[in-house]
């Protein structure tokens, strides 16, 4: 395409016209890749990425989420019927967490703003490194008493929780050990239905 056919606006901005539609469509195809079947890699924004610094180097859980009703031990977006509290079972402690996590102080006064389906928010209970911790929950590498994500990998035979950074296979980028996002997953969690059955059998003890 000849540059001589372009109209140039203030600031040197080129204005495409009908003659340049072919180039515009070629650029759109290159960006959207409509003919490829490879999985799309989400951005950090799409994954609701949160840095370790934003979380004050604390693992992510309902206990440091702005949507947690600390008095009622429920969630303002999951409604009053689902108990949200950490639990112990067979010597293992589990901390609740979901993909809608928003770091901050939990609510002192109980309120509800939605009735989200826990399946859609990936509500789960996370296996803590040991019982009795002041904080536990999710982060990329399992540092700061958190549990590591299956997507996080390190170079060589180094323990994830001792690595300052690692590679996220889901986001295809380098992330810090203490970061967290909505794509966090592990193979030894308690699914939310299992967790609330245990909580019910323990008469709400946490």
SEMIRO-768906 format. One record per residue: x, y, z of N, C-alpha, C, O, CB in turn. Coordinates in steps of 0.001 Angstrom, whole numbers, plus 500000, padded with zeros to 6 digits. Glycine has a CB too. Layout:
BEGIN
XYZXYZXYZXYZXYZ
...
END
This chain:
BEGIN
500848498807500000500000500000500000500881501239500000501797501373500811499042500008501225
500589502124499092501394503339498967501019504346500040499840504585500305501221503961497578
502043504933500655501784505963501647501268507242501008500708508105501683503039506250502439
501461507353499709501001508554499024499501508658498932498967509728498640501573508607497663
498811507554499179497350507554499098496680507909500428495452507938500516496865506198498636
497475508175501451496920508425502771496682509907503032497398510781502543497836507864503824
495638510149503830495420511487504358496033511532505760495807510639506576493886511856504385
496810512585506026497482512691507314496837513811508122496711514941507651499003512947507131
496430513480509348495834514468510236496896515060511151498063514672511109494702513842511062
496463516018511988497374516621512949498029515543513814497390514566514204496631517638513830
499298515740514099500039514770514882500622513646514055501241512735514604499165514204515931
500437513688512745500967512652511868500115511406511780500586510372511306502313512274512319
498846511478512234497973510306512249497457509999510839496789510838510235496791510527513217
497764508788510300497285508436508958495828507971508996495466507172509860498172507339508343
494996508446508088493587508086508012493390507085506881493654507398505720492701509341507800
492921505866507219492686504850506200491385505148505456490416505639506036492639503441506835
491388504841504165490195504996503332489869503656502676490452502634503038490403506105502252
488955503651501728488515502396501109489676501613500515489680500382500562487484502677500028
490659502308499957491789501625499328492643500847500321493386499943499938492648502624498606
492533501207501603493346500544502621492588499464503411493134498917504370493882501576503576
491342499148503025490556498155503757491262496806503790491180496094504792489172498004503127
491941496448502731492655495169502688493699495079503786493850494035504419493315494974501328
494420496167504014495423496179505077494766496100506444495244495384507323496290497436504983
493683496823506628492990496805507911492520495392508249492700494934509378491798497774507891
491918494694507277491449493335507523492609492373507778492484491443508575490618492847506342
493733492597507102494908491751507330495413491910508764495793490928509402496030492100506328
495416493138509266495840493363510649494865492747511636495286492197512653495982494854510924
493570492829511356492570492232512240492717490717512292492573490114513356491162492606511780
493008490085511119493201488631511104494424488238511920494407487237512636493344488119509664
495495489040511806496717488734512547496491488804514057497095488043514813497833489696512142
495616489721514498495354489877515927494374488835516464494565488322517567494818491263516202
493333488518515704492298487615516206492539486159515845491955485270516465490963488037515680
493394485890514848493740484525514451492507483628514316492434482600514990494703483922515459
491528483986513461490291483210513380490461481819512796489574480979512949489299483949512572
491589481553512124491769480261511479492622479294512301492892478180511851492393480457510128
493048479701513493493865478838514334493034478204515436492059478793515902495022479623514935
493422476993515856492681476259516881493426476202518207492991475500519120492392474856516403
494533476921518336495273476919519586494485477683520656493765478626520327496678477540519389
494609477288521939493869477987523000494263479455523092495418479817522868494107477306524347
493305480280523420493560481692523628494177481883525014493691481316525993492252482522523476
495234482670525099495880482952526372495259484209526970495333485274526357497417483117526197
494650484115528150494030485300528754495075486305529211496223485947529477493151484896529935
494671487553529299495532488587529845495424488591531365494548487934531928495166489970529266
496309489327532029496224489441533482494918490105533909494336489748534933497415490232534022
494464491070533117493199491726533440492032490765533353491150490781534212492964492903532515
492015489928532328490939488947532187490970487908533299489935487338533644491032488257530837
492145487658533861492294486678534940492164487307536325492388486631537330493634485982534824
491804488594536394491665489300537676492930489157538520492874488800539697490448488764538458
494047489437537906495358489238538528495580490219539677495269491404539558496471489393537486
496120489718540791496449490540541952497890490279542349498304489124542450495489490250543138
498653491326542573500058491151542927500220490884544423499332491167545227500867492387542521
501377490334544765501690490104546174501713491412546949501281491457548101503034489389546313
502212492475546329502270493775546990500875494281547325500655494820548410502999494789546110
499929494112546403498561494547546661497949493805547847497119494359548568497703494342545420
498357492556548047497804491733549127498667491776550382498459490999551315497654490295548662
499647492700550400500538492821551563501214491490551878501434491148553039499753493314552792
501541490746550818502217489445550940501421488440551771501993487597552463503589489634551560
500098488541551693499224487568552338498615486658551281498294487131550191498116488276553157
498444485372551561497712484517550625496264484979550499495717485573551429497765483046551081
495657484716549380494277485145549127493286484125549675493374482934549377494042485355547619
492349484606550475491261483761550964490072484659551279490162485882551173491697482935552227
488976484054551659487811484853552040488103485714553264487452486738553471486612483944552316
489066485312554065489353486021555311490063487359555096490156488153556032490193485148556204
490561487625553901491074488964553593490456489490552297491120490126551478492616488941553479
489164489203552142488395489670550981487336490668551443486701490478552481487730488473550231
487155491714550677486190492765551022484746492276551008483873492939551569486333493924550066
484476491142550386483102490661550267482714489667551348481598489148551350482904490033548929
483638489400552272483372488433553332482643489085554505483081490115555017484679487800553811
481535488486554928480814488922556122481420488210557323481083487060557601479276488627556007
482313488889558035483082488237559086482218487797560266482519486791560909484165489162559570
481151488535560557480292488162561675479439486952561364479398486001562145479410489317562057
478762486976560238477870485880559851478625484706559242478072483613559117476831486380558867
479890484920558860480705483917558168480008483436556900479817482244556661480998482725559097
479641484440556102479054484208554785479693485182553808480518486009554194477497484375554811
479311485080552553479855485966551524478751486850550968477632486390550743480518485155550390
479065488107550750478038489042550283477594488767548851476538489248548442478548490458550385
478372488003548073477936487690546706477459486245546549476900485896545509479067487954545734
477668485402547560477193484019547482475924483793548303475303482734548214478282483070547954
475548484773549089474293484693549809474398484023551164475441483470551513473304483974548990
473302484073551939473319483599553328473263482082553481473505481577554577472174484196554064
472954481348552429472765479902552572474072479113552547474098477947552942471864479400551479
475148479734552089476425479018551977477364479481553080477804480631553064477072479243550580
477681478622554030478615479005555091480037479127554540480502478257553804478575477978556243
480711480199554899482073480443554428482979480553555648482997481585556318482153481739553545
483714479516555931484632479509557072485686478436556841485448477459556130483870479262558415
486831478624557438487858477589557322487435476373558140486633476482559068489246478121557796
487977475232557789487602474001558469488801473077558572489773473206557828486449473303557738
488713472144559510489727471103559647489080469739559472487981469480559963490438471197561017
489794468876558759489310467511558527490515466585558439491391466762557593488437467423557224
490544465603559321491622464606559330493004465250559400493937464831558715491531463729558089
493115466278560241494409466908560457494831467922559413495936468459559489495426465878560534
493976468195558444494281469175557393493329470360557538492130470183557753494161468533555963
493874471562557419493059472777557496492829473326556093493749473389555278493738473847558395
491587473722555826491193474228554512490648475655554643489858475956555537490131473297553862
491091476515553734490665477918553728489827478198552481490202477780551385491895478870553782
488684478907552629487824479198551483488396480300550591489075481214551060486442479597551962
488106480189549300488611481159548315487782481013547045487333479914546722490147480940548015
487577482109546325486923482010545018487567482981544036488374483828544419485408482294545140
487201482848542771487813483635541709487449485109541772488115485934541147487415483081540379
486396485459542519485979486854542633486696487583543763486304488691544129484485486930542848
487735486980544315488486487555545435488867489016545189489355489378544118489743486736545691
488631489847546212488998491260546162489661491611547484488990491709548511487749492175545890
490972491800547462491716491982548705491224493205549493490931494256548923493206492123548404
491145493038550796490767494146551676490210493621552986490228492419553249489739495057550993
489720494531553794489147494164555087487748493578554899486937494155554174489096495389556025
487449492446555536486095491890555475485071492845556080485432493796556773486042490544556198
483801492586555813482721493442556293482384493129557752482192491969558118481473493273555412
482317494154558567481907493973559955480389493817560058479886493082560908482380495158560811
479662494523559174478207494425559140477782493559557961478213493773556828477561495827559048
476938492590558242476515491636557214475628492295556171474679493005556506475779490463557849
475942492058554918475105492554553823475294491634552625476297490931552510475462494038553456
474294491657551725474332490818550531474004491664549311473034492421549299473346489630550653
474842491517548275474660492325547074474359491491545849474057492046544792475880493156546824
474433490160545957474197489290544805473949487871545300474035487592546496475400489329543812
473645486989544371473453485571544671474176484785543583473550484126542754471917485186544743
475514484866543600476316484233542568476333482716542730476300482199543847477735484779542595
476385482019541611476498480568541612477939480194541959478853480609541247476076479967540232
478174479429543023479548479080543416480308478315542343481537478370542298479525478261544677
479588477599541473480263476914540373480886477918539409481937477655538825479282476001539626
480234479070539244480737480078538309481870480909538901482664481489538162479609480993537879
481949480969540222483032481721540860484170480822541333485112481292541971482490482509542033
484084479535541023485117478564541413485362478580542921486509478561543369486428478855540671
484278478615543702484404478566545157484986477218545565484538476170545099483029478803545845
485983477255546436486685476042546830487324476253548195487415477385548671487752475651545779
487761475185548817488479475232550082489893474712549839490080473619549305487747474397551188
490892475514550239492284475274549875493054474655551029492937475085552177492952476571549439
493834473651550711494650472918551668495811473783552144496703474112551362495171471613551047
495802474155553428496882474975553989498113474109554258497981472900554450496418475677555296
499314474712554274500528473931554563500493473217555906501052472130556050501728474831554522
499827473833556902499668473198558207498522473886558940498174475018558603500992473271559040
497931473231559931496831473851560681497329474977561584498503475033561949496102472797561521
496402475873561933496675476896562927497390478134562437497861478933563247497454476317563986
497483478313561122498167479493560586497293480735560744496065480657560720498532479281559099
497953481882560905497213483144560987496577483484559650495462484002559603498136484283561435
497286483195558562496781483415557213497173482237556332498282481715556444497322484744556627
496267481821555460496600480880554404495612481106553270494740481970553364496562479395554915
495745480345552215494895480536551049495686480313549777496565479453549720494278481933551052
495367481093548759495938480881547433496996481915547086496833483102547367494848480903546393
498064481464546482498952482329545694499690481461544681499543480239544677499966483103546616
500469482083543840501045481356542713501988480241543152501860479100542710501782482313541809
502934480578544025503977479627544355503863478959545701504648478058545998505250480288544285
502916479360546532502765478753547846503648479356548919503848478743549968503044477312547753
504185480552548679504985481216549701504075481908550711502858481949550531505953482231549061
504669482452551774503924483200552803502765482390553383501704482938553682503389484506552216
502976481082553538502007480163554134500794479896553242499768479408553716501542480712555454
500912480215551950499832479920551020499995478556550385500958477839550660499761480977549948
499040478201549530499117476948548774499394477289547316498831478238546772497797476109548915
500271476503546688500709476821545324499688476393544279498850475521544511502043476154545035
499787477035543128498905476781541993499546475753541055500760475767540851498599478100541231
498734474868540489499248473869539552499834474494538291500667473878537625498148472907539173
499408475706537959499908476350536734501303476945536905501947477298535917498949477440536297
501772477058538128503049477723538428504186476712538347504124475657538978503014478388539835
505216477024537583506362476125537457507660476903537623507711478108537379506341475399536095
508714476195538044510015476811538275511067476133537412510838475048536878510404476732539764
512210476771537279513331476185536556514121475286537500514518475715538583514242477289535952
514346474052537095515129473149537919514339472563539063513123472730539145516320473855538451
515040471872539949514411471159541060514361472037542307514924471699543348515166469855541360
513679473161542180513531474085543301512091474044543781511163473990542975513941475531542899
511906474071545101510549474086545647509856475379545244510450476455545311510567473935547190
508617475275544832507881476454544361507888477577545386508115478738545043506447476080544026
507640477232546642507486478248547690508810478907548064508818479879548819506863477627548928
509911478406547561511211479043547783511714479791546563512862480236546537512229478011548190
510874479934545554511261480632544324510647482028544309509440482153544516510818479830543069
511429483083544071510850484428544035509890484625542864508907485358542976511954485459543961
510180483970541747509318484060540565509228482691539897510028481794540164509855485125539563
508255482557539042508089481330538270507313481628537001506947482773536735507372480246539102
507067480589536223506352480757534957504926480248535102504705479115535531507079480016533808
503963481085534743502554480694534778502178480093533435502208480782532415501638481908535117
501825478818533427501476478146532173500119478596531639499849478478530444501474476639532373
499266479110532524497954479582532077498041480941531397497426481165530354496995479658533253
498819481856532004498953483207531458500142483354530516500248484349529799499081484200532582
501037482370530516502227482381529661503127483577529943503666484192529022501818482385528199
503285483903531228504152485008531639504853484624532948504447483685533633503331486337531809
505899485360533276506557485219534570505752485956535633505327487092535421508010485753534514
505549485316536762504801485920537865505594485748539154506487484904539238503382485284537999
505263486550540152505913486431541456505256485319542264504088484988542059505849487771542227
506018484756543174505535483639543987504266483997544751503376483159544899506615483197544961
504173485238545241503039485641546070501873486244545314500901486673545936503494486607547073
501939486290543991500818486805543190499656485812543201499789484680543668501268487084541731
498510486264542674497313485412542674496383485860541565496378487037541203496585485459544049
495588484937541014494582485333540017493417484357540033493439483352540744495205485399538601
492399484668539239491175483872539219491378482485538615490512481623538759490107484602538451
492499482257537946492766480960537328493437479982538283493733478850537898493629481143536107
493683480406539539494358479537540510493638478208540629492412478153540719494438480216541885
494438477115540629493837475798540794494857474827541365496061474982541160493288475277539457
494369473836542073495225472801542630494446471493542631493218471488542555495709473173544069
495169470393542717494504469094542612494065468525543958493464467452543999495418468116541936
494354469224545066493973468686546370493066469638547147493155469730548372495214468383547186
492205470334546435491240471226547077490011470434547531489832469271547167490824472366546112
489179471084548325487834470592548587486867471402547734486839472629547826487472470691550109
486089470740546920485047471407546141483987471937547107483785471350548170484412470433545087
483311473025546765482472473741547736481348472880548312480990473044549478481875474967547085
480790471971547523479725471112548052480255470175549132479591469930550138479085470296546922
481467469655548907482082468811549927482331469603551210482086469118552315483399468216549407
482824470831551040483186471650552198481978471971553065482053471864554289483848472940551741
480865472364552451479718472751553273479070471535553938478418471674554972478685473495552423
479242470348553356478771469139554035479587468901555299479040468555556346478858467911553097
480903469089555193481767468906556363481444469947557427481352469626558612483254468996555963
481273471194556999480930472258557949479622471936558659479503472124559869480825473618557230
478642471451557900477369471075558503477518469946559507476878469966560558476388470675557433
478355468961559199478546467811560099479310468209561356479223467536562383479293466683559374
480055469302561270480809469795562438480045470869563194480601471535564068482164470346562001
478759471040562855477878471993563550478416473427563502478260474189564456477694471565565005
479069473793562349479514475168562176480797475497562858481198476661562852478492476078562652
481482474527563457482757474828564106483794475193563071483787474637561973483240473640564945
484701476130563397485752476524562467487057476714563236488081477050562641485365477823561707
END
